[in-house]
Amino acid sequence: MSAVSDTVRVPAAPGNALTQSFRDSMVVAKRNLIRMSRIPEMLIFGLIQPIMFVVLFTYVFGGSITVGSSTSTQAYREFLMAGIFAQTVTFATAGAGAGIADDMHKGLIDRFRSLPMARGAVLTGRTLADLVQTALTLVVLAIVAVIVGWRTHENLGKVLAGFALLLLLGYAFSWIGALIGLTVRTPEAATSGGLIWLFPLTFISNAFVDANHLPAFLRHIAEWNPFSATVQACRELFGNLPPGFNASDAWPMQHPVWASLIWSVAIILAFRTLAVRKYRRAAG
């Protein structure tokens, strides 16, 4: 004589859905942070490129580029660092996409499917872990910048607000990386797809040169580039605007802090929605 027992899963109360999603996201984030701590070369290699940019632009091009009314190496160094910081947080997009593509490729997502967890928690946890890694990268890069002569000229609150905007931009772009990672078939394709569009985005901007010196059609693109808004906001918050610098009349350049916030939040809302929808179809 045998008995068969069926396990009935009771749906969570609507009020508990947000709590469960948050808890599941933290578990996934912890899993990814532990994995990252066991592969320290990920952080090391992620620092090599921005440090090279700092050294090359500061010591090779620094005395040849005019910002505002100055060709001073020190003025350009301070002008440059906000752009390097912003480029660093956005280039983390490729790592986010490759990580998610790798999880998809190895079948880890199929294992998550069998667990009673919120579907969006897998992506949220991954992007939060990437945010922590980006924050650590920024700390190390800021120390290197101070060593080569970068200085801020505003109070601590404004400086921290500038770094907060950088992290918000990095978190927003990590959702773009998540969507790319879910769309392509291999981690290699995710890395390439995550980088190829970032070069024109970061170079057609005010990151490395005064956008007022760009040709008219490129200048308009740079002025409304979300990347440029964050760079300009950080320069204001760090007190790194060079002598004689005049921002353009474009709204994002006149109100860069608000523009940076609006752009970052809009990117998060749009690409998180698309990424979670793509994930549910892929894992369905």
LOROLUM-74706 format. One record per atom (N, C-alpha, C, O, CB): x, y, z. Coordinates in steps of 0.2 Angstrom, whole numbers, padded with zeros to 4 digits, always signed. Glycine has a CB too. Layout:
<nodes>
XYZ...
</nodes>
This chain:
<nodes>
+0004-0006+0000+0000+0000+0000+0004+0006+0000+0009+0007+0004-0005+0000+0006+0003+0011-0004+0008+0017-0005+0003+0023-0004-0003+0023-0006+0012+0017-0012+0006+0028-0002+0003+0035-0001+0007+0040-0005+0013+0040-0005+0002+0037+0006+0003+0044-0009+0006+0049-0013+0003+0056-0010-0003+0057-0009+0004+0048-0020+0008+0060-0008+0007+0066-0005+0009+0072-0010+0014+0072-0012+0010+0067+0002+0004+0077-0011+0006+0082-0015+0007+0088-0011+0004+0090-0006+0000+0084-0020+0012+0092-0013+0014+0098-0010+0011+0104-0013+0012+0105-0019+0022+0099-0010+0007+0107-0010+0004+0113-0012+0007+0119-0010+0008+0121-0004-0004+0113-0010+0009+0123-0015+0013+0130-0014+0007+0135-0013+0004+0136-0018+0018+0131-0019+0007+0139-0008+0003+0144-0006+0006+0150-0009+0012+0152-0007+0001+0145+0001+0003+0154-0013+0006+0160-0016+0007+0165-0010+0003+0166-0005+0001+0163-0021+0012+0169-0011+0014+0174-0006+0009+0180-0006+0006+0181-0011+0021+0177-0007+0007+0182+0000+0003+0188+0000+0006+0194-0004+0012+0195-0004+0001+0190+0007+0001+0198-0007+0004+0203-0011+0008+0208-0007+0013+0211-0010-0002+0207-0014+0007+0209-0001+0011+0213+0003+0018+0211+0004+0023+0215+0006+0008+0215+0010+0019+0204+0004+0026+0201+0005+0030+0200-0002+0036+0199-0001+0025+0194+0008+0027+0202-0007+0030+0201-0014+0037+0205-0014+0042+0203-0016+0026+0203-0020+0036+0212-0012+0042+0216-0012+0047+0214-0007+0053+0214-0009+0040+0223-0011+0045+0212-0001+0050+0209+0004+0054+0203+0001+0060+0202+0002+0046+0208+0010+0050+0198-0002+0053+0192-0005+0058+0194-0010+0063+0191-0011+0048+0188-0007+0056+0199-0015+0060+0201-0020+0067+0204-0018+0072+0203-0020+0057+0206-0025+0066+0208-0013+0072+0211-0010+0077+0206-0006+0083+0206-0007+0070+0217-0004+0074+0201-0003+0078+0196+0001+0081+0192-0005+0087+0190-0004+0073+0192+0005+0078+0190-0010+0081+0186-0015+0086+0189-0019+0091+0186-0020+0075+0183-0020+0085+0196-0020+0090+0200-0023+0097+0200-0019+0102+0200-0022+0088+0207-0025+0096+0201-0012+0102+0201-0008+0106+0194-0008+0112+0194-0008+0100+0203-0001+0102+0189-0008+0105+0182-0009+0109+0182-0015+0115+0179-0015+0100+0177-0008+0106+0184-0021+0110+0183-0027+0116+0188-0027+0121+0186-0030+0105+0185-0033+0115+0194-0024+0120+0199-0024+0126+0196-0020+0132+0196-0022+0118+0205-0021+0124+0193-0014+0130+0190-0010+0133+0184-0014+0139+0184-0013+0127+0187-0004+0130+0180-0017+0133+0175-0021+0138+0178-0026+0143+0175-0027+0127+0171-0025+0136+0183-0030+0140+0186-0035+0146+0189-0031+0152+0189-0034+0136+0191-0039+0145+0192-0026+0151+0196-0022+0156+0190-0020+0162+0192-0020+0148+0200-0016+0154+0185-0017+0158+0179-0015+0162+0177-0021+0168+0176-0021+0154+0174-0012+0159+0176-0027+0162+0174-0033+0167+0179-0035+0173+0177-0037+0157+0173-0039+0166+0185-0035+0170+0191-0037+0176+0191-0032+0182+0192-0034+0167+0197-0037+0175+0190-0026+0181+0190-0021+0186+0184-0022+0192+0185-0020+0178+0189-0014+0183+0179-0025+0188+0173-0027+0191+0174-0033+0196+0170-0035+0184+0167-0027+0190+0179-0037+0193+0181-0044+0195+0188-0043+0193+0192-0047+0188+0179-0050+0200+0189-0039+0203+0196-0038+0205+0200-0045+0206+0206-0045+0208+0197-0033+0207+0195-0050+0210+0198-0056+0205+0202-0060+0206+0206-0064+0213+0193-0060+0198+0201-0058+0193+0204-0062+0193+0212-0060+0193+0216-0064+0186+0202-0060+0195+0213-0053+0195+0220-0051+0202+0223-0053+0202+0229-0055+0195+0220-0043+0207+0219-0053+0214+0222-0055+0214+0224-0063+0216+0229-0065+0219+0216-0054+0211+0219-0067+0211+0221-0074+0206+0226-0076+0207+0230-0080+0209+0214-0078+0201+0227-0072+0196+0233-0073+0199+0239-0071+0197+0244-0073+0190+0232-0068+0205+0239-0067+0208+0246-0065+0214+0248-0070+0215+0253-0071+0211+0245-0058+0216+0243-0074+0222+0244-0078+0220+0250-0084+0224+0254-0084+0224+0238-0082+0214+0249-0087+0213+0253-0092+0212+0261-0090+0215+0265-0093+0206+0251-0096+0208+0262-0085+0207+0269-0082+0213+0272-0080+0214+0278-0081+0202+0269-0077+0218+0268-0077+0224+0271-0074+0228+0272-0080+0232+0278-0080+0228+0265-0070+0228+0268-0085+0232+0270-0092+0229+0277-0095+0233+0281-0097+0231+0264-0097+0223+0277-0095+0220+0284-0097+0222+0290-0093+0224+0295-0096+0212+0283-0097+0222+0289-0087+0224+0294-0082+0231+0296-0084+0233+0302-0085+0224+0292-0075+0236+0292-0084+0243+0293-0086+0244+0296-0093+0247+0301-0094+0247+0287-0085+0241+0293-0098+0242+0295-0105+0239+0302-0106+0243+0306-0109+0238+0290-0110+0233+0303-0104+0230+0310-0105+0233+0315-0101+0234+0321-0103+0222+0310-0104+0235+0313-0095+0238+0318-0090+0245+0320-0093+0247+0326-0093+0238+0316-0083+0249+0315-0094+0256+0317-0096+0258+0317-0103+0263+0320-0105+0261+0312-0092+0254+0314-0107+0255+0315-0114+0251+0320-0118+0254+0324-0122+0253+0308-0118+0245+0321-0116+0241+0326-0120+0240+0332-0115+0237+0337-0118+0234+0323-0122+0241+0332-0109+0239+0337-0104+0241+0344-0106+0237+0349-0105+0242+0335-0097+0247+0345-0108+0249+0352-0110+0247+0354-0117+0249+0360-0118+0257+0352-0109+0244+0350-0120+0242+0352-0127+0235+0353-0128+0233+0355-0134+0244+0346-0132+0231+0352-0123+0224+0353-0124+0221+0359-0120+0223+0360-0114+0220+0346-0121+0218+0363-0123+0215+0369-0120+0208+0368-0117+0204+0366-0120+0215+0375-0125+0207+0370-0111+0201+0369-0107+0199+0376-0104+0203+0379-0101+0200+0364-0102+0194+0379-0106+0192+0386-0104+0197+0390-0107+0198+0391-0113+0193+0386-0096+0201+0394-0103+0206+0399-0106+0213+0396-0104+0218+0400-0104+0205+0406-0103+0214+0390-0102+0220+0388-0099+0223+0382-0103+0219+0377-0105+0219+0386-0091+0229+0381-0103+0233+0375-0106+0237+0372-0100+0241+0368-0102+0237+0377-0112+0236+0374-0094+0239+0371-0088+0238+0364-0088+0232+0361-0088+0237+0375-0082+0243+0360-0086+0243+0353-0085+0238+0351-0079+0234+0347-0079+0250+0350-0084+0239+0355-0074+0235+0354-0068+0228+0356-0069+0224+0352-0067+0238+0359-0062+0226+0361-0073+0219+0362-0075+0216+0357-0079+0211+0355-0077+0219+0369-0079+0220+0354-0084+0217+0349-0088+0217+0342-0083+0212+0338-0084+0222+0347-0094+0221+0341-0079+0221+0335-0075+0215+0335-0071+0211+0330-0070+0227+0335-0070+0213+0341-0068+0207+0341-0064+0200+0341-0068+0195+0338-0066+0206+0348-0060+0201+0344-0074+0195+0343-0079+0194+0336-0081+0189+0334-0082+0197+0348-0085+0200+0333-0082+0200+0326-0085+0197+0321-0080+0193+0316-0083+0207+0324-0087+0198+0321-0074+0196+0316-0069+0189+0314-0069+0187+0308-0068+0199+0317-0062+0185+0319-0069+0177+0317-0069+0176+0313-0075+0172+0308-0075+0173+0324-0069+0179+0314-0081+0178+0310-0087+0180+0303-0086+0177+0298-0089+0181+0313-0093+0186+0302-0083+0189+0296-0082+0185+0292-0077+0183+0286-0078+0196+0296-0079+0182+0295-0072+0178+0292-0067+0172+0289-0071+0170+0283-0070+0176+0296-0061+0169+0294-0075+0162+0292-0078+0164+0286-0083+0159+0282-0084+0159+0298-0081+0169+0287-0087+0171+0281-0092+0172+0275-0088+0169+0269-0091+0177+0283-0096+0175+0275-0082+0176+0269-0079+0169+0265-0076+0169+0259-0077+0180+0270-0072+0165+0269-0074+0158+0266-0071+0154+0264-0077+0151+0259-0077+0154+0271-0067+0155+0267-0083+0151+0265-0089+0154+0259-0092+0150+0254-0095+0150+0270-0094+0160+0258-0092+0164+0252-0095+0162+0246-0091+0164+0240-0094+0171+0253-0096+0160+0246-0085+0158+0241-0081+0152+0237-0084+0150+0231-0083+0156+0242-0074+0149+0240-0089+0143+0237-0093+0145+0231-0096+0141+0226-0096+0140+0242-0098+0151+0231-0099+0153+0224-0103+0154+0219-0098+0152+0213-0099+0160+0226-0106+0156+0220-0092+0157+0215-0087+0150+0212-0084+0150+0206-0083+0161+0217-0081+0146+0217-0083+0139+0214-0081+0136+0210-0087+0133+0205-0085+0135+0221-0080+0136+0212-0093+0133+0208-0098+0137+0201-0099+0133+0196-0100+0134+0212-0105+0143+0201-0099+0147+0195-0099+0145+0190-0094+0144+0184-0095+0155+0196-0099+0144+0193-0087+0143+0189-0082+0136+0185-0082+0135+0179-0081+0143+0193-0075+0131+0189-0085+0124+0186-0086+0124+0182-0091+0121+0176-0091+0119+0192-0087+0128+0183-0097+0128+0179-0102+0131+0172-0100+0129+0167-0103+0132+0182-0108+0136+0172-0096+0140+0166-0094+0135+0162-0090+0135+0156-0090+0146+0168-0090+0131+0165-0085+0126+0162-0081+0121+0158-0086+0119+0152-0084+0123+0166-0076+0119+0162-0091+0114+0159-0096+0117+0153-0099+0114+0148-0100+0112+0164-0101+0124+0154-0102+0127+0149-0105+0128+0142-0101+0128+0137-0104+0134+0152-0108+0130+0143-0095+0131+0137-0091+0125+0134-0088+0126+0129-0085+0136+0139-0085+0119+0137-0089+0113+0134-0087+0112+0136-0080+0107+0133-0077+0114+0126-0087+0115+0141-0077+0114+0142-0070+0107+0145-0069+0103+0144-0064+0119+0148-0067+0104+0149-0074+0098+0152-0074+0093+0146-0074+0087+0147-0071+0097+0156-0080+0094+0141-0077+0089+0135-0076+0088+0133-0069+0083+0131-0067+0091+0129-0081+0094+0133-0066+0094+0131-0059+0090+0136-0054+0086+0134-0050+0101+0130-0056+0091+0142-0056+0087+0147-0052+0079+0146-0054+0075+0148-0049+0089+0154-0054+0078+0144-0060+0071+0143-0061+0067+0138-0057+0061+0139-0055+0070+0141-0069+0071+0133-0055+0068+0128-0050+0067+0130-0043+0064+0127-0039+0072+0122-0050+0069+0136-0041+0069+0139-0035+0063+0143-0034+0061+0147-0039+0075+0142-0032+0059+0143-0028+0054+0148-0027+0056+0155-0025+0056+0157-0020+0049+0145-0021+0059+0158-0030+0061+0165-0029+0059+0170-0035+0056+0168-0040+0069+0165-0030+0059+0176-0033+0057+0181-0038+0061+0181-0044+0067+0181-0044+0057+0188-0034+0058+0182-0050+0061+0181-0056+0066+0187-0057+0072+0186-0059+0056+0181-0062+0064+0193-0056+0068+0199-0057+0074+0199-0052+0079+0203-0053+0064+0205-0056+0074+0195-0046+0079+0195-0041+0086+0193-0044+0091+0195-0042+0078+0191-0036+0086+0189-0049+0093+0186-0052+0096+0192-0055+0102+0193-0054+0091+0181-0057+0093+0196-0059+0096+0202-0062+0097+0207-0057+0103+0211-0058+0091+0204-0068+0093+0209-0053+0094+0214-0048+0100+0212-0043+0104+0217-0042+0088+0215-0043+0100+0206-0041+0106+0204-0037+0113+0205-0041+0118+0207-0038+0105+0197-0035+0113+0203-0047+0119+0204-0051+0121+0211-0052+0127+0213-0051+0118+0200-0058+0116+0215-0054+0118+0222-0055+0120+0226-0048+0124+0230-0048+0112+0226-0058+0117+0224-0042+0119+0226-0036+0126+0224-0034+0130+0228-0032+0114+0224-0030+0128+0218-0036+0135+0216-0035+0140+0219-0039+0145+0221-0037+0135+0208-0036+0138+0221-0046+0142+0225-0050+0143+0232-0047+0148+0235-0048+0139+0225-0057+0138+0234-0044+0138+0241-0041+0143+0241-0036+0147+0246-0035+0131+0243-0039+0144+0236-0032+0149+0236-0026+0156+0236-0029+0160+0239-0027+0147+0230-0022+0157+0232-0034+0163+0231-0038+0165+0238-0041+0171+0240-0040+0163+0226-0043+0160+0241-0044+0161+0248-0047+0164+0253-0041+0168+0257-0042+0155+0250-0050+0160+0253-0036+0162+0257-0030+0169+0256-0028+0173+0261-0026+0157+0256-0024+0171+0250-0027+0178+0248-0025+0183+0251-0030+0188+0253-0029+0179+0241-0024+0181+0250-0037+0186+0252-0042+0186+0260-0042+0192+0263-0043+0183+0250-0049+0181+0263-0040+0181+0271-0040+0186+0273-0034+0189+0278-0035+0174+0273-0039+0185+0269-0029+0189+0271-0023+0197+0271-0025+0201+0275-0023+0188+0267-0017+0199+0265-0028+0206+0264-0030+0208+0269-0035+0213+0272-0034+0207+0257-0032+0203+0271-0040+0205+0275-0045+0206+0283-0042+0210+0286-0044+0200+0275-0050+0202+0284-0037+0202+0291-0034+0209+0292-0030+0212+0297-0030+0196+0292-0029+0211+0286-0027+0218+0287-0024+0223+0288-0029+0228+0292-0028+0219+0280-0020+0223+0284-0035+0228+0285-0040+0228+0292-0042+0233+0295-0044+0227+0280-0046+0221+0295-0043+0221+0302-0046+0224+0307-0041+0227+0312-0043+0213+0303-0047+0223+0306-0035+0226+0310-0030+0234+0310-0030+0237+0315-0029+0223+0309-0022+0236+0304-0031+0243+0303-0032+0246+0307-0037+0252+0310-0037+0245+0296-0032+0243+0307-0043+0245+0311-0049+0243+0318-0049+0245+0322-0054+0242+0307-0055+0240+0320-0044+0239+0328-0043+0232+0330-0043+0231+0336-0043+0243+0331-0048+0227+0326-0044+0220+0328-0044+0218+0331-0037+0219+0328-0032+0215+0322-0046+0214+0336-0037+0212+0339-0031+0205+0341-0032+0203+0343-0037+0216+0345-0029+0201+0341-0027+0194+0344-0027+0194+0351-0023+0198+0352-0019+0189+0339-0023+0189+0355-0024+0189+0362-0021+0182+0363-0019+0180+0369-0018+0191+0367-0027+0178+0358-0017+0172+0359-0014+0172+0355-0007+0176+0351-0006+0166+0357-0019+0166+0356-0003+0166+0353+0003+0164+0345+0002+0163+0343-0004+0160+0356+0007+0165+0341+0007+0165+0334+0007+0158+0332+0005+0157+0327+0001+0166+0331+0014+0153+0335+0007+0146+0334+0005+0145+0334-0003+0142+0329-0006+0141+0338+0008+0148+0339-0006+0147+0339-0013+0151+0334-0017+0149+0331-0022+0149+0346-0016+0157+0333-0014+0162+0328-0017+0158+0321-0017+0158+0317-0022+0168+0327-0014+0155+0319-0011+0152+0313-0011+0146+0313-0015+0144+0307-0018+0150+0312-0003+0142+0318-0016+0137+0318-0021+0139+0317-0028+0135+0314-0032+0133+0325-0020+0145+0320-0030+0147+0318-0036+0149+0311-0037+0147+0308-0043+0154+0322-0037+0152+0308-0032+0153+0300-0033+0146+0296-0033+0146+0291-0036+0157+0298-0027+0141+0299-0029+0135+0296-0029+0132+0296-0036+0129+0291-0039+0130+0299-0024+0132+0301-0040+0130+0302-0047+0133+0297-0051+0130+0294-0056+0130+0309-0049+0140+0296-0050+0144+0292-0054+0141+0285-0053+0141+0281-0058+0151+0292-0053+0140+0283-0047+0138+0276-0045+0131+0275-0048+0129+0269-0051+0138+0275-0038+0127+0280-0048+0120+0279-0051+0120+0278-0058+0117+0274-0061+0116+0286-0049+0125+0282-0062+0126+0281-0069+0128+0274-0070+0126+0271-0075+0131+0286-0072+0133+0272-0066+0136+0265-0067+0130+0260-0066+0130+0255-0070+0141+0264-0062+0126+0261-0061+0121+0256-0060+0116+0256-0066+0113+0251-0068+0117+0257-0053+0114+0262-0069+0110+0262-0074+0113+0258-0080+0109+0255-0084+0108+0270-0076+0119+0259-0082+0122+0256-0087+0123+0249-0086+0123+0245-0091+0129+0259-0089+0123+0246-0080+0123+0239-0079+0117+0236-0081+0117+0230-0083+0125+0238-0071+0111+0239-0081+0105+0236-0084+0105+0236-0091+0102+0231-0094+0099+0241-0081+0109+0240-0094+0110+0240-0102+0114+0233-0103+0112+0230-0108+0113+0246-0105+0119+0233-0099+0123+0227-0100+0119+0220-0098+0120+0215-0102+0129+0227-0095+0115+0220-0093+0111+0215-0092+0106+0213-0098+0106+0207-0100+0106+0216-0086+0103+0218-0101+0099+0216-0107+0104+0213-0113+0101+0209-0116+0096+0223-0110+0110+0216-0114+0114+0213-0119+0116+0206-0117+0116+0202-0122+0121+0218-0119+0118+0205-0111+0119+0198-0109+0114+0193-0110+0115+0187-0111+0121+0198-0102+0108+0195-0109+0102+0191-0110+0100+0190-0118+0097+0185-0120+0096+0193-0107+0103+0194-0122+0101+0194-0129+0106+0190-0133+0104+0187-0138+0101+0201-0132+0112+0190-0131+0117+0187-0135+0118+0180-0133+0115+0178-0128+0124+0190-0135+0122+0176-0136+0123+0168-0135+0129+0167-0131+0129+0161-0127+0123+0165-0141+0134+0171-0131+0140+0169-0127+0143+0175-0124+0141+0181-0125+0145+0166-0133+0147+0173-0118+0150+0179-0114+0155+0183-0119+0155+0189-0118+0154+0176-0109+0158+0180-0124+0162+0184-0128+0158+0189-0132+0160+0195-0133+0166+0179-0133+0153+0187-0135+0148+0192-0138+0146+0197-0134+0145+0203-0136+0142+0188-0142+0144+0196-0128+0142+0201-0123+0147+0206-0121+0146+0212-0121+0140+0197-0116+0153+0204-0121+0159+0208-0120+0160+0213-0125+0161+0219-0124+0166+0204-0118+0160+0210-0131+0160+0214-0137+0154+0219-0138+0155+0225-0140+0161+0210-0144+0148+0216-0137+0142+0220-0138+0142+0226-0133+0139+0231-0134+0136+0216-0138+0145+0224-0127+0145+0229-0121+0150+0235-0122+0149+0240-0119+0146+0226-0115+0155+0234-0126+0160+0239-0127+0159+0243-0133+0161+0249-0133+0167+0236-0127+0157+0240-0139+0158+0243-0145+0154+0250-0146+0156+0255-0149+0155+0239-0151+0148+0251-0142+0144+0257-0143+0147+0262-0137+0145+0268-0138+0137+0255-0142+0151+0259-0132+0153+0264-0127+0158+0269-0129+0159+0274-0127+0155+0260-0121+0162+0267-0134+0168+0271-0136+0165+0278-0140+0167+0283-0138+0172+0268-0141+0160+0277-0144+0158+0284-0147+0154+0287-0142+0154+0294-0142+0153+0282-0153+0150+0284-0137+0147+0287-0132+0151+0291-0127+0149+0297-0126+0143+0282-0128+0157+0289-0125+0161+0292-0121+0166+0297-0124+0168+0302-0121+0166+0287-0117+0167+0296-0131+0172+0301-0134+0168+0307-0137+0171+0312-0138+0176+0297-0139+0162+0305-0139+0158+0311-0142+0154+0314-0136+0148+0314-0135+0153+0309-0147+0158+0317-0132+0156+0320-0125+0161+0325-0123+0165+0327-0126+0155+0314-0120+0160+0327-0117+0164+0332-0114+0169+0329-0109+0172+0333-0105+0160+0338-0110+0170+0323-0110+0174+0319-0105+0182+0321-0105+0185+0322-0100+0174+0312-0106+0184+0321-0111+0191+0322-0112+0193+0329-0115+0199+0332-0115+0194+0317-0117+0188+0332-0119+0190+0339-0122+0184+0343-0120+0178+0341-0119+0191+0339-0129+0185+0350-0121+0179+0355-0120+0174+0354-0126+0176+0355-0132+0182+0362-0120+0168+0352-0125+0163+0351-0130+0162+0357-0135+0160+0356-0140+0157+0349-0127+0164+0363-0132+0163+0369-0136+0168+0369-0142+0167+0373-0147+0164+0375-0132+0173+0365-0142+0178+0364-0147+0176+0359-0153+0180+0359-0158+0185+0363-0144+0171+0356-0151+0169+0350-0156+0165+0354-0162+0162+0359-0161+0164+0345-0153+0165+0350-0168+0161+0353-0174+0153+0353-0171+0151+0350-0167+0161+0348-0180+0149+0358-0174+0143+0359-0172+0138+0353-0171+0135+0352-0166+0139+0364-0177+0138+0349-0176+0134+0343-0176+0136+0338-0170+0132+0335-0167+0133+0339-0182+0142+0337-0169+0145+0333-0163+0144+0337-0157+0142+0333-0152+0152+0331-0164+0144+0343-0157+0143+0347-0150+0136+0346-0148+0135+0345-0142+0145+0354-0151+0131+0346-0152+0124+0345-0150+0123+0338-0147+0120+0337-0142+0119+0347-0156+0126+0333-0150+0126+0326-0148+0129+0326-0141+0126+0323-0136+0129+0321-0152+0135+0329-0140+0139+0329-0134+0135+0332-0128+0135+0330-0122+0145+0332-0134+0131+0338-0130+0128+0342-0125+0122+0338-0122+0120+0339-0116+0126+0348-0128+0119+0334-0126+0113+0330-0124+0114+0323-0122+0110+0318-0121+0107+0330-0129+0121+0321-0122+0123+0314-0120+0122+0313-0113+0125+0317-0109+0131+0313-0123+0119+0308-0111+0118+0307-0103+0125+0306-0100+0126+0308-0094+0114+0301-0102+0130+0304-0103+0137+0303-0100+0139+0310-0099+0142+0311-0094+0141+0299-0105+0138+0315-0104+0141+0322-0103+0138+0325-0097+0141+0329-0093+0140+0326-0109+0131+0324-0096+0128+0327-0090+0131+0325-0084+0132+0329-0079+0120+0325-0090+0133+0319-0083+0136+0316-0076+0143+0319-0076+0145+0321-0070+0136+0309-0076+0147+0319-0081+0153+0322-0081+0153+0329-0079+0157+0332-0075+0157+0321-0088+0149+0333-0082+0148+0340-0080+0146+0341-0073+0148+0346-0070+0143+0344-0085+0141+0337-0071+0139+0338-0064+0144+0337-0059+0145+0340-0054+0133+0333-0063+0149+0331-0061+0154+0330-0056+0159+0335-0056+0162+0337-0051+0157+0323-0058+0161+0338-0062+0165+0344-0062+0163+0350-0057+0167+0353-0054+0166+0346-0069+0157+0351-0058+0154+0356-0053+0154+0354-0046+0156+0359-0042+0147+0358-0055+0152+0348-0045+0152+0346-0038+0159+0345-0035+0160+0346-0029+0149+0340-0037+0164+0343-0039+0171+0343-0037+0175+0350-0037+0180+0350-0034+0175+0338-0041+0172+0355-0040+0175+0361-0041+0181+0361-0046+0186+0364-0045+0178+0363-0034+0180+0357-0051+0185+0356-0056+0184+0359-0062+0187+0357-0067+0186+0348-0057+0180+0364-0063+0179+0368-0069+0185+0373-0070+0187+0376-0065+0172+0372-0069+0188+0373-0075+0194+0377-0076+0193+0384-0077+0187+0386-0078+0198+0374-0083+0198+0388-0076+0197+0396-0077+0195+0397-0084+0197+0395-0089+0203+0399-0075+0190+0402-0084+0187+0404-0090+0183+0399-0094+0181+0400-0100+0193+0406-0095+0181+0394-0091+0176+0389-0094+0169+0391-0094+0166+0394-0089+0177+0382-0090+0166+0391-0100+0159+0393-0101+0155+0387-0103+0156+0385-0109+0158+0399-0105+0150+0385-0099+0146+0379-0102+0141+0382-0107+0140+0388-0107+0142+0376-0096+0139+0377-0112+0135+0379-0117+0128+0381-0114+0127+0380-0108+0134+0374-0122+0124+0384-0118+0117+0385-0116+0112+0380-0116+0106+0380-0114+0114+0391-0121+0114+0374-0118+0110+0368-0118+0108+0366-0111+0112+0367-0106+0113+0362-0121+0101+0364-0110+0099+0363-0103+0103+0358-0099+0104+0360-0093+0091+0361-0104+0105+0353-0102+0109+0348-0098+0115+0351-0095+0118+0349-0090+0110+0342-0102+0118+0355-0099+0124+0358-0097+0123+0364-0092+0128+0366-0088+0128+0361-0103+0118+0367-0092+0116+0372-0087+0113+0369-0081+0114+0372-0075+0111+0377-0090+0110+0363-0081+0108+0360-0075+0110+0353-0075+0106+0348-0075+0100+0360-0075+0117+0352-0075+0119+0345-0075+0117+0340-0070+0117+0334-0071+0127+0345-0076+0117+0342-0064+0115+0338-0058+0108+0335-0060+0107+0329-0059+0115+0341-0052+0103+0339-0061+0096+0337-0063+0096+0333-0069+0093+0327-0069+0092+0343-0063+0100+0335-0074+0100+0331-0080+0103+0324-0079+0101+0319-0082+0104+0334-0086+0108+0324-0075+0111+0317-0073+0106+0312-0070+0106+0307-0071+0118+0318-0069+0103+0315-0065+0098+0311-0061+0092+0309-0066+0090+0303-0065+0095+0315-0055+0090+0313-0070+0084+0311-0074+0086+0306-0079+0083+0301-0080+0082+0318-0078+0092+0307-0082+0095+0302-0087+0096+0295-0084+0094+0290-0087+0101+0304-0090+0099+0295-0078+0101+0289-0075+0094+0285-0073+0094+0279-0074+0105+0290-0069+0090+0289-0070+0083+0285-0068+0079+0283-0074+0077+0277-0073+0079+0290-0063+0079+0287-0079+0076+0285-0085+0079+0278-0088+0075+0274-0090+0076+0290-0090+0085+0278-0088+0089+0272-0091+0087+0266-0087+0086+0261-0089+0096+0273-0091+0087+0267-0080+0086+0261-0075+0079+0259-0077+0078+0253-0078+0087+0263-0068+0074+0263-0077+0067+0261-0078+0066+0258-0084+0063+0253-0085+0062+0267-0077+0069+0261-0090+0068+0258-0096+0071+0251-0097+0068+0246-0099+0070+0263-0102+0078+0251-0095+0081+0244-0097+0080+0239-0092+0081+0233-0093+0089+0246-0097+0078+0241-0085+0076+0236-0081+0070+0232-0083+0069+0226-0083+0075+0239-0074+0065+0236-0085+0059+0233-0088+0060+0229-0094+0058+0223-0094+0054+0239-0090+0064+0231-0098+0066+0227-0104+0070+0220-0102+0069+0215-0105+0070+0231-0109+0075+0221-0098+0079+0216-0096+0075+0210-0092+0076+0204-0093+0085+0218-0091+0071+0212-0087+0067+0208-0084+0062+0204-0088+0061+0198-0087+0063+0211-0078+0059+0208-0093+0054+0205-0098+0058+0199-0102+0055+0194-0103+0051+0210-0102+0064+0201-0104+0068+0197-0108+0070+0190-0104+0070+0185-0106+0074+0200-0111+0072+0192-0098+0074+0186-0093+0068+0181-0092+0069+0175-0092+0076+0189-0086+0062+0184-0091+0056+0180-0090+0054+0175-0096+0052+0170-0096+0050+0184-0088+0055+0178-0102+0054+0174-0108+0060+0169-0109+0058+0163-0111+0054+0179-0114+0066+0171-0107+0072+0166-0108+0071+0160-0103+0073+0155-0104+0078+0170-0107+0069+0162-0097+0068+0157-0092+0061+0154-0091+0060+0150-0087+0070+0160-0085+0057+0156-0095+0050+0153-0095+0049+0146-0098+0044+0143-0098+0045+0158-0099
</nodes>
